[in-house]
Amino acid sequence: MDGRLLKLTVLSAFVAVGVVISPILRIEGMCPTAHLVNVTCAVLLGPYYAFGCAAAIGIIRMTLMGIPPLALTGAVFGALLSGALYRISGKKLVFAVLGEILGTGVVGSLASYPVMTYLWGRNGLTLFFYTPMFFGASVMGGSVAYILLKVVSANGALDALQARLNGAEGR
């Protein structure tokens, strides 16, 4: 299979999983499964694919499930930063999780305030209104992703998956 096609197929699977499990494994105001998907996708496919995955899931959730723009602001920054810090750190999983927590828990939560206040018309919000929920959800989802990826990497399967996904691209 062509490397780009393989990556797009895996990306599509991540999007499908993210959309399907988000309403099932959800805590009111928090979606830790989005962060599990973000970190896992970032580690396997890289920051740009993770960003695209988070954006696609967010757009689908907003369109089909009536979720507010938090579906985007609460995911895309963490996905991108997760993949970027993972690469910069030399493939250290803890940095992928840290990127998700900082990108979502800090950047995404702060970006949500003007979006929800000025574009969505919500009143009574403060700059840090979304920070506790976004931070908590990204810690929960990131921790589960870390454990999952550590288990997968213990027998070399993570390296094999990454090699297959990234090595086939040049063909």
Sequence and secondary structure as in RCSB ss.txt:
>XXXX:A:sequence
MDGRLLKLTVLSAFVAVGVVISPILRIEGMCPTAHLVNVTCAVLLGPYYAFGCAAAIGIIRMTLMGIPPLALTGA
VFGALLSGALYRISGKKLVFAVLGEILGTGVVGSLASYPVMTYLWGRNGLTLFFYTPMFFGASVMGGSVAYILLK
VVSANGALDALQARLNGAEGR
>XXXX:A:secstr
  HHHHHHHHHHHHHHHHHHHTTTS BTTB HHHHHHHHHHHHHH HHHHHHHHHHHHHHHHHHH   THHHHTT
HHHHHHHHHHHHHTTS HHHHHHHHIIIIIIIIHHHHHHIIIIIS   S  TTTTHHHHHHHHHHHHHHHHHHHH
HHHHTTHHHHHHHHHHHGGG 
